Amino acid sequence: MMNYIWPCMILLSILFACITGNVPAVGDAVFSSVTEAVSLTIKMLGMFCFWSGIMQIAKTSGLTSIISKLLSPLLKRIFPSIQNDDDTKNAVSMNITANLLGLGNAATPLGIEAMRRLQTHTANKAVASNDMVLFVVLNTACIRIIPTTAAMLRHEAGAAAPMDILPATLLTSLLSCTCGLVAARVFEGIRHE
């Protein structure tokens, strides 16, 4: 779908620039945006590498096991099929922890590992299990205690206090996570009927 949206947006921009006589302004915007995009990508890559390293240190030091034990009562209720699988619980726990810290990009490899491990608990590998669907919902609409990525982007945009979004982020992520979990459970019941 995005393969159609982006080219349409680009073509419409060029068309309207030609109609309104703003072709030089579009050219200037393209060149300045490219420079900003590359700069932002390099800064995001640095943050991604830093937090991925922190997560690897946590895994090596045994911190993941401690976090997994702390989250175990919650994970048993949400994902009953992984109660006896410590590796899957650790993978899910680390993804949830990365998302709690607002590390969306750093959480991605952890989420892929968790999803791969959740798939081992399904009979039909071609169909997502209820736990896999619930994990995607939880991963997408996760609670963010510290919105690290959003704060970094706000800092780059020149915000005076990049972390002043904490209360709003916590409230909205708590609400979206709750709604997502309820919806997943409701649709899970419909899916089996």
Secondary structure in CASP SS format (residue, H / E / C, confidence):
PFRMAT SS
TARGET T0000
AUTHOR 0000-0000-0000
METHOD secondary structure of the structure
MODEL  1
M C 1.00
M H 1.00
N H 1.00
Y H 1.00
I H 1.00
W H 1.00
P H 1.00
C H 1.00
M H 1.00
I H 1.00
L H 1.00
L H 1.00
S H 1.00
I H 1.00
L H 1.00
F H 1.00
A H 1.00
C H 1.00
I H 1.00
T H 1.00
G C 1.00
N C 1.00
V H 1.00
P H 1.00
A H 1.00
V H 1.00
G H 1.00
D H 1.00
A H 1.00
V H 1.00
F H 1.00
S H 1.00
S H 1.00
V H 1.00
T H 1.00
E H 1.00
A H 1.00
V H 1.00
S H 1.00
L H 1.00
T H 1.00
I H 1.00
K H 1.00
M H 1.00
L H 1.00
G H 1.00
M H 1.00
F H 1.00
C H 1.00
F H 1.00
W H 1.00
S H 1.00
G H 1.00
I H 1.00
M H 1.00
Q H 1.00
I H 1.00
A H 1.00
K H 1.00
T H 1.00
S H 1.00
G C 1.00
L H 1.00
T H 1.00
S H 1.00
I H 1.00
I H 1.00
S H 1.00
K H 1.00
L H 1.00
L H 1.00
S H 1.00
P H 1.00
L H 1.00
L H 1.00
K H 1.00
R H 1.00
I H 1.00
F C 1.00
P H 1.00
S H 1.00
I H 1.00
Q C 1.00
N C 1.00
D C 1.00
D H 1.00
D H 1.00
T H 1.00
K H 1.00
N H 1.00
A H 1.00
V H 1.00
S H 1.00
M H 1.00
N H 1.00
I H 1.00
T H 1.00
A H 1.00
N H 1.00
L H 1.00
L C 1.00
G C 1.00
L C 1.00
G H 1.00
N H 1.00
A H 1.00
A H 1.00
T H 1.00
P H 1.00
L H 1.00
G H 1.00
I H 1.00
E H 1.00
A H 1.00
M H 1.00
R H 1.00
R H 1.00
L H 1.00
Q H 1.00
T C 1.00
H C 1.00
T C 1.00
A C 1.00
N C 1.00
K C 1.00
A C 1.00
V C 1.00
A C 1.00
S C 1.00
N H 1.00
D H 1.00
M H 1.00
V H 1.00
L H 1.00
F H 1.00
V H 1.00
V H 1.00
L H 1.00
N H 1.00
T H 1.00
A C 1.00
C C 1.00
I C 1.00
R C 1.00
I C 1.00
I C 1.00
P C 1.00
T H 1.00
T H 1.00
A H 1.00
A H 1.00
M H 1.00
L H 1.00
R H 1.00
H H 1.00
E H 1.00
A C 1.00
G C 1.00
A C 1.00
A C 1.00
A C 1.00
P H 1.00
M H 1.00
D H 1.00
I H 1.00
L H 1.00
P H 1.00
A H 1.00
T H 1.00
L H 1.00
L H 1.00
T H 1.00
S H 1.00
L H 1.00
L H 1.00
S H 1.00
C H 1.00
T H 1.00
C H 1.00
G H 1.00
L H 1.00
V H 1.00
A H 1.00
A H 1.00
R H 1.00
V H 1.00
F H 1.00
E H 1.00
G H 1.00
I H 1.00
R H 1.00
H C 1.00
E C 1.00
END
